[in-house]
Every structure is written in C-alpha cells, then in structure tokens.
Amino acid sequence: MAEAMADSYNGDSEPTTRTLLRRVLDTADTRTPRRRRSARVGAQKALLETPSSRRLSSPTKMNVRRHSHRVRSIGRLAHVHTSGNVEEQTPRTLLKNILLTAPESSIMRPESVVKPVPTPQVVQSSRRDSSRGSLELQLPELEPPTTLALGLLAPGRRKQRLRLSVFQQGMDQGLPLSQEPRGNASASSLTSSLNLTFATPLQPQSVQRPGLARRPPTRRAVDVGAFLQDLRDTSLALASPGDSLRTPVATLPADTVLEDTQPFSQPLVGRSPSGYHSLTCLSHTEVEDAERAVSLRTQSSGPRLQNHSLYVCPAESPGCWFLLHVRAESVLDQDTPNKYHPGKPAELLAGKAKKVDAHAVSFPNNSSAISGEDGVEPLQDGVDEEAEERMEESLSVSEVMDTTGTQGSVRTEKSKRHREMSEAVEAKEPEGSSGDEDISGRRASPELASSTTEFLQARQPQFLEPALPPSTAVLSSEPLEPLPTRLPPRARTPGPRPRQDPHKTGLSHYVKLFSFYAKMPMEKKALEMVEKCLDKYFQHLCDDLEVFAAHAGRKTVKPEDLELLMRRQGLVNDQVSLHVLVERYLPLEYRQLLIPCAFSGNSVFPAQ
Amino acid sequence: MEEEEDGAAEEQQRFSYRQRLKAAVHYTVGCLCEEVASDREMPFSKQTIAAISELTFRQCETFAKDLEMFARHAKRSTINTEDVKLLARRSNSLLKYITEKNEELTQFNTEQKAKKKKQLENDNTKSVAPAEAEAAGKDGS
C-alpha cells in the first residue's frame, strides 16, 4: 500500500518537503514492525494527502507543525527510523519518523487524555472498521496516540480548533482528513488529537474567552423611548444647576456610562428643588410613556426629592447627598427653599436641549456644591432621629435620579439592583415614600443604590446590614473608583460612633483568617473571643513597642524596637536573625525597605 | 587534644557550677515554701518545690537575657534599674514594688553620699588645719 502510495506520489512533479515527508512516512511505516497501525494510518494518510495536498495552500504550515511536533517528540524517542529513504534522510525526515513512531513507543498514559478520547474513539473505531479502504481518516488505537496527542493537543489546540471546521467539512464530504490537522502531529497522534478536540470542543471555546464568560451581563437592550424620556427629564432637571460643574465632570459620564464595571458612574444626586417643580410638570408628560405611575409618585415626592438632591455634599460622596436630602426635606418643610424655585424652572427649561450626559454628570456635582454646606451641618445634629427619613429620601432621590437617568442600558441593571435594595429598605421602613422607592426601583442606578446602601450602612448599620451588605458589597466597591473626588461621608457623620469600629474592621480580617485555617465551623461567640484576644494582643504589642522606644530615649518606634520585641517573643534568636525572617516572609518591596541594599551610583538604601 | 580536654573539662565545670546553682535555688525555694506552708497551714509536696525551683531557674535565665537585651537596646553596657523596671512592667504590683524599692535605695544612696561629703569636708578642713598649724608653727619657730 505504501509503495502504491509512493508510486502515486512519484507522479508529483514538485519535490516539496511535504512530498518528501510523505514518502518518508510511507516508507517508515512499512519498515517498522510496530508500525502496523501507523502504517495503515500512514497509508491512508498518504492517500488522503495526495488528493488534498494540492488543495491545501499552506504546505509550509503543515511542515512547520510537523517539525514542531517532531521537536517535541524527539525527546521521547531515542531511536530514529531512517525508513530506507537514505537520500532523503534529513533531520526533518528523521523527526517525522520519530513523530510517527512516537505514539506507540511512548510510555506515558495520561488519564485525562483517555477520558475524552473514548467517546470519539468509539465513533471512529466504527469508522475505522467500516472504512478501511476509504479515504476517511482511520483512527489508531486509543492508548498509543493519546499520550503523544495529549502533549500535542495543548499547543496545537488552537490550530486544531481552526481546522476542526475543515475536518468536519471533510468528514461530511467523505474527504480524507485535511493535511493541516495532520500537520500537527503524526497520523496517529493527529487523529487522536483530533479525537480529543471532538471530545472537548466546548472547552477551548469557553477557555478562549474566560473574561467574557465571567463578566456579568452588561448591557441590556436600550429602551429607546424610555431613554429619550430620561434624557429629556435629565436635561430639564440638570440644566441650570449643572452648568457650573459640567465642565469638570463632563468627561466622566462618557467613561462611566458605557462601562459595565462601573455602573455607579454618577449617582444622580438630585435636582434643584425649584427645577423639579417645572420638571415634574414637564416630565409628567414625558414620563407617562414609560412610567405613568412612577411619574405620579415622583410628582408628589418630586419637589422634596429635588430639594434633597440639591443638598448634596460637594465631595460627591454617595452618602452625602442623602444627608443633604434629609436636610433639604426639612428645609422644604419649613418653606425656606422656596426662593430657589423661581430661578430653577427657567433654567431647567433652557437647559432642556442640552445633552443628558453632561446634565446627569454635572447635576449631582452641582447640587452637591450648592447645598453641600447647608445640609451637612444640620444633618450631623439629628443623625439618629432623621435616619429613617433619610433612608426614604435617599431612596426617593435615587429614584428621581434614576428617572432622569443617565444611561438606559445601565439603568435597567441599576433599577434592578436598586429595586432589591429599595425593597429591602422598604421592608424596614414602609412609609409613604414607598412609592418613590418603586419608581426608583425601576430605574435605580446601581450607583445610587450602592451609594444609598453605603450611606445607609454607615448610618444605620443595624437594620441595614442584613439586607444591604450583599448588594452593597457588590456595588459599593465600584462607585468609589469612578468618583475619586467624593469625600467619604462617614468621616463626618458618625460622631458618636465609638472608636471600636475602625479597630474591629482590622481585626475582623484576622478573625476571618482564623476561621479559615480552623477548617471547622466555629461559633460566633468563639470568634468574638478570638477577636477580643487579638485586640488585647495587639494592644500589648503596641504598648511594648512604645515602652521600648521610650527606653531608648526615643519618641519614634524604630525597627530596633521591633527586633527587641521579636527577640522577647522568641521569633528572633541567636540562630535566626531579623533579616532572615524578613527574607523569608516579606515580599521584595518590603525587603528592599528593610534590608540595606546597594544600588547603582554607589548608594545604599536604606542608609545605614 | 588538649583543647578538647580543656573544653570537656570546662563543660564539666560549667555543668557542675550550674548544678550547684540549681541546688542553691532549690534550697532557697524550699525555705520560702516552708514559710508559706506554715502561714497557710498547707504543706508543699516535694515535686511542687522541685517544679517551682526549676521554673525559677529558667525564668532567671530568661530575665538575664532580657536585661542584657534591654541594656544593649539603650546603648549601655551596664544593666540599670531602668532595665529592671522594664522587665517587671507586665506585673503591676511587682512594678510598683520595684519602683518603691528603687526610690528607697536612691534616697538611701543620696543620704549616704551627703554623709560622705560632709565627712570628706571635715577631713579636708582637719587636714588643712594641722597643715596650717604646722606651717604656722614652723614659721613661728
């Protein structure tokens, strides 16, 4: 058979390397006693190759692959089958022989390879039986090729994937296997590798883009109608106040709007109280299309919300505007901010034509800037009392923000999350503003939701934590990044909060580590005790450090003090010095700071 | 070979010295325990006394090392009362006791010094006077 093939090959006018290799293959197969299978395969391969050789346009590719595989497999096979083609005995041919013989001779039998192979093997074995003489690819036995195939599969996976389609086409058409897949490895290994690709066709595809698979579904279909309405609403609301602050923030919305990972690009803080009046009138008609019920509710809470929205911390902190909202509401109740209103509606109307993005972005900043100072001070006074009010208002404000909205696609997500959050909050504080919450829920921006949750958490951790932490944890991380300019609201608000909180937050990390390494479920009380012990331990440690520094007549704690402490602890002794521990456990960045290291220019850092 | 012998002998010497120290500590601890037992009217078993004495011995070793470390940390070559106070800071009552003792000692020392100074002055005057007397006497004669 091989000779027949060879004869057929002789008809080839071009003595390309491929043809040479093929000849070698054929001859090699026939010669080696163990080559029965590969001989068959090789013969069939030759058959397949000959008709398809001309069709394939990239002989070099195959050769390259073969060579690469040969290089890989050469390590396994010590012997080389010269295969009688003395005149053609080039290193390439030798490698090719090795490649051919590799499957049979290799000892390794990776189990992982065996699994995927059986399934296709079954299919192909049937094929083999049926179509011996056909041009279809014959599969060698499972075991021998798998070993080599496994090794070749990984590097050649991409190539196999690409050629899989070709292979499928070939199978469908009854064509012999194209040379490209064969090029990856010898016939046997190639087929086995192909089997593997069959077996796990999905894996490469899924692995190919892990990032996309893991990313949460980002965009939803944009509801154009709602989006346009939101644009209009936001333009109205953000028109006047946003002017001054638009420029600095103008860039933000563009970046944050479209980004999935930063859904809280700009929590729409609020609207001018006066502007909202007009806005509600205007938006009422506009919103009706999308959310009629929402608009009605917003109207009732609109002016309030708008007032609130104005009073936002200049720091753009998510929680700030909540505080300010509360304040704004109280102000509104007192009818003080009425002065605002006349100016705003006109501005809003004027600004209607402006782009929403700029508005949406600038509005929170605006409102915050305007009323930040006012709201912050009074807020700090009655924190606990107005907590509930704030919660509602924050939610309602967030709703308003949402309705005026920034991005439709993001909005849908936000609304969902906000809905969750608002629902959770509602459960705790069911009040008249629930309607607002619903409104906001629909189009709540995750920014608002997260900011709300953050703020609420900071304010009333007791009853918010159970419901909010999950959402907050997801959301809170993100808004902080896109809003670097926002000041943390917690710094001001929890005045009476004991200093335990910042301490415990650090200890909780160690407690978590402890519970992890315990490998057993632990009671809450036990964890609390652990936390207490850790607290005392660290207190002791710091006291010791202080005393040591004072003992040396210093006011600053230096590494020498720490070394003394560790010596007392027994970590550092005559056999183990501090530098040894530093080298063992600290990363390079810290090691550079601690252990003097010579740098270029005859400089040593840290200086001794 | 001589070094090895010397080394071994030294080792033995040290060991025997150590044993003697341990014995001394054990004896002292035994005496103290007897006192406490007679106070509380509860006898001490021998194992208890042995355990306490062993514990004391090891703790003394630790104390010594710590004191040396503290002195070196303060860039001194002599162990000071400050070092001792640092050592005892953990136990409040002990620290208090030590501080009081320290104050007493300092007071005593200052008093001693004052006395010594006076004596020195007296001696000086006395020594000066006879010298002058002698000089005067010489001149006179």
Contacts between the chains, C-beta under 8 A, distances in Angstrom:
chain1	res1	chain2	res2	distance
A	547	B	86	6.5
A	547	B	89	6.5
A	548	B	73	6.6
A	548	B	86	7.9
A	551	B	70	6.6
A	551	B	73	6.5
A	551	B	74	5.7
A	551	B	82	6.7
A	551	B	83	7.9
A	551	B	86	5.6
A	552	B	73	5.6
A	552	B	74	5.2
A	552	B	75	7.2
A	553	B	74	7.1
A	560	B	73	6.6
A	561	B	73	7.6
A	564	B	69	6.0
A	564	B	70	7.6
A	564	B	73	5.2
A	567	B	69	5.9
A	568	B	66	6.4
A	568	B	69	7.5
